[in-house]
Amino acid sequence: MRGLLAEVERKNCWQLAEIMKENNPDTLQRLLYQAQCTADLVCKILRAKAVARLGYAPEVEVIDESAFVKRGDKSAGVGRQYCGHLGKIENCQVGVFLGYIAPLGTHFLTANYI
């Protein structure tokens, strides 16, 4: 994600590897062209990491959306829309979050946690 969001003229594996301080683009090319990943696999990996962190398997997973105020228009999804935090229509962005809740604690599940 860092490489894709970087300000570089062209976004190919060589430039992305350079931004990420990699010696060559081989790992990025493998990720883009050969890696097999499904939503079910990502969920399984995230759940396993949360169980390892909290040490407790039975849980409740909660999906929640939250709006947060954003100035400008450079971020994805920013626009004038209802912001529950403010209770009115404002320039904001809405994010969707997945949480893992167990008696021993809570944990946010994010894709960058893989």
C-alpha positions in Angstrom: 0.0 0.0 0.0 2.9 2.4 0.8 4.2 1.9 -2.7 0.9 2.3 -4.4 0.2 5.6 -2.5 3.7 6.9 -3.1 4.1 9.9 -5.4 6.1 8.3 -8.2 5.7 8.9 -11.9 5.0 5.3 -12.8 3.7 2.6 -10.6 5.4 -0.6 -11.8 7.2 -3.2 -9.7 10.6 -1.6 -10.2 9.5 1.8 -9.0 7.5 0.4 -6.1 10.5 -1.8 -5.0 12.7 1.2 -5.0 10.3 3.2 -2.9 10.1 0.3 -0.5 13.9 0.0 -0.3 13.9 -3.5 -1.9 16.9 -4.6 -3.9 14.8 -6.0 -6.8 11.1 -6.3 -7.7 10.9 -10.1 -7.5 8.8 -10.2 -4.3 6.3 -7.6 -5.6 6.0 -9.4 -8.9 5.3 -12.7 -7.1 2.7 -10.9 -4.9 0.9 -9.4 -7.9 1.1 -12.4 -10.3 1.3 -15.6 -8.3 0.0 -15.2 -4.8 -3.4 -16.8 -4.1 -5.5 -14.9 -1.7 -9.3 -15.0 -1.0 -11.5 -13.1 1.4 -12.1 -16.4 3.4 -8.3 -16.9 3.7 -7.8 -13.4 4.9 -10.6 -13.7 7.5 -9.1 -17.0 8.7 -5.6 -15.5 9.1 -7.0 -12.4 10.9 -9.1 -14.6 13.3 -6.1 -16.8 14.1 -4.0 -13.8 14.9 -6.7 -12.3 17.2 -7.1 -15.7 19.0 -3.3 -15.9 19.5 -3.3 -12.4 20.9 -6.3 -12.8 23.2 -5.8 -16.4 24.0 -9.5 -17.2 23.7 -11.3 -18.7 20.7 -15.1 -18.1 21.3 -15.9 -14.6 20.2 -18.2 -12.1 18.7 -17.1 -10.3 15.6 -18.5 -6.8 15.1 -18.6 -4.8 11.9 -19.1 -1.1 12.4 -18.9 2.0 10.3 -17.7 5.2 11.6 -17.5 8.6 9.9 -14.7 11.1 10.6 -14.3 14.6 9.5 -11.9 15.2 6.6 -10.8 18.5 5.0 -10.1 18.5 1.3 -11.0 16.0 -1.3 -7.8 14.0 -1.9 -8.8 10.8 0.1 -11.1 8.1 -1.3 -14.7 8.4 -0.3 -14.5 12.0 1.1 -17.6 14.0 0.5 -20.5 15.8 2.1 -22.4 13.1 3.9 -23.9 12.4 7.3 -21.3 12.2 10.0 -22.7 10.5 13.1 -19.8 11.8 15.2 -21.0 15.4 14.5 -24.7 14.5 14.1 -25.0 16.5 10.8 -24.0 16.5 7.2 -20.3 17.5 6.8 -17.3 16.8 4.6 -16.2 13.5 6.0 -15.0 10.0 5.2 -16.7 6.7 6.3 -14.6 3.7 7.4 -15.8 0.2 8.0 -14.1 -1.6 10.9 -14.1 -5.2 12.0 -13.6 -5.9 15.7 -13.1 -9.2 17.7 -14.7 -9.2 21.1 -14.0 -11.9 23.7 -14.3 -11.9 27.6 -10.5 -11.4 27.8 -10.5 -8.2 25.6 -11.1 -6.7 22.3 -9.0 -6.4 19.1 -9.4 -4.5 15.8 -8.9 -6.8 12.8 -7.2 -4.9 10.0 -5.7 -6.1 6.7 -2.3 -4.6 7.6 -2.2 -7.0 10.6 -1.5 -10.0 8.3 
